[in-house]
Every structure is written in C-alpha cells, then in structure tokens.
C-alpha cells in the first residue's frame, strides 16, 4: 500500500491578518447517518479514485461534479489520473450510494501546477470539473447552486468525507471565514484526509450554495484552518473549457505532487504541503 506523509502549510503572511478573536467556537462535526439527516446533502458524494484513494465532490448540475484539481493527479508518477478510473458515489452512506456514475471528461484549471512551491497560486487554481457519463436525475439528489465568495467573518459550512469517517458524510454547519488573500479563502472549518474537494457552503433563506472547495489544511497561530479557492471566474473558465470540448484524458499533466486522499485502511492520506 502507498503511504503518504502529512505536511502543513504555515501561513505566516495570513497570521498577520487573522486575529485571535477570529477563532471562535465552531459547530462540531455531525455524522449524517440517516436518510433524514442526509436528505439535503445527497448531491455531495465520494469520489473513488482507482480503488486507491478518495476525495469529496459535489454535484452542481445533473452531469457536473465540482472538486479539487489535485485529486486528479498521481503523487508518484506526477501525471494526470485517467478519469475513467474515477467514480462519483452521490450521497455515499454506509456502503450504498444514491447514484453511481463514471466520469466521461475532466478539466482542471489551466493555471494549476501540481508540483510547485506551496503558494496561493496552487490553492486558488486548485479546481476541477468532472462531466459524468450520464446525468443524475434522481429527484432526491438535487444539484447545488453556487454563490459569490463570502466575506471575512461570514458563517459557512462544509460537508465532507475523510479519514475515520469515509463511510458517511459529516456536516460542520457553522464555521467562519477568517480571511481572503490572493484568491484563497481561509476558513475555520474542520478538514482531514479525504476532505479535499469538499464543498464549502453559505446558507441563505434555508438554502445552501457552494462558495469554495477544500484545497488543503493549514495552520495559523497554532490553530488548524482550511484553505479553498474562490469560485467565480475559475469555475466559469472550467465550464467554458468543457463547452469547447476539452477534458479528454491526457497521459501526462503538469508535474506536481498530488494531495492524495484515502482512508486509513488503504494506507493512504492527503498530502498537505509546506514551503
């Protein structure tokens, strides 16, 4: 089995703009164990990657899944993973999914570099869009809309799979936006191995909208934070790439480390980078 070492990004620049009062008590993680609890989140799913790892993804259209770009790279070969080996398990919970779909095409942000120094460039471009072989038209699996990026101090939430909670999604309904810098959203949301690509939500009028996806885990002032890219222009660019016919599998991609995500039983984990 592949073994991966966890690393951290120490955000010394952000430490100067995040005050200690920003780290208020957040809501605890809640396992969505029953159909009733998980009903509103069925469009979040586990992305199984060739039987060797997983990430989290979210449906934003019947045929489109949003996730992190690094999920599509192999850490050893430093090449793009054949997206034909990736399956989206919508609403995966305790051995069953609401829908199972293979991936037809996949596009990553053209400016994303997999093997570069830890920087805001990597995180802000860490976005991928997957086109499924067939649309998901189950009435219980409703794609999420997207929204403009939130401001520092706004409340957000995250739904994800991760190490030690790979068999059901967990919800952290209240965490905070701590800062934005160079297109990177910094939140107090709790993430761990497997959370890569997980949707970060804002909540308005009882509806959840995706404003970011989890790219990495970091530390500021001795406290864990999550990093994600803002959507907006990056997502529009990926949608345009698909319309233009991009996304066929390429044997090699930008050289880089992949933040590989899987559960402990498979002997893998996310790789978080540091300078």
Secondary structure, DSSP 8 states (H G I E B T S, - for coil): --------EE-HHHHTTS-GGG-------EE--SHHHHGGGTTEEEEEETTTEEEEEEEEETTEEEE-GGGGB-TTT-SB--GGGEEEEET-BTTB-SEEEEEEEEEE-TT--SSS-SSHHHHHT--EEEEESS----TT----EE-----TT-EEEEEEEETTEEEEEEEEEEEEEEEEETTEEEE-----TT-TT-EEEEEETTEEEEEEEEEEEEEETTEEEEEEEE-THHHHHHHHHHHTT-----S--S---------GGGT--------
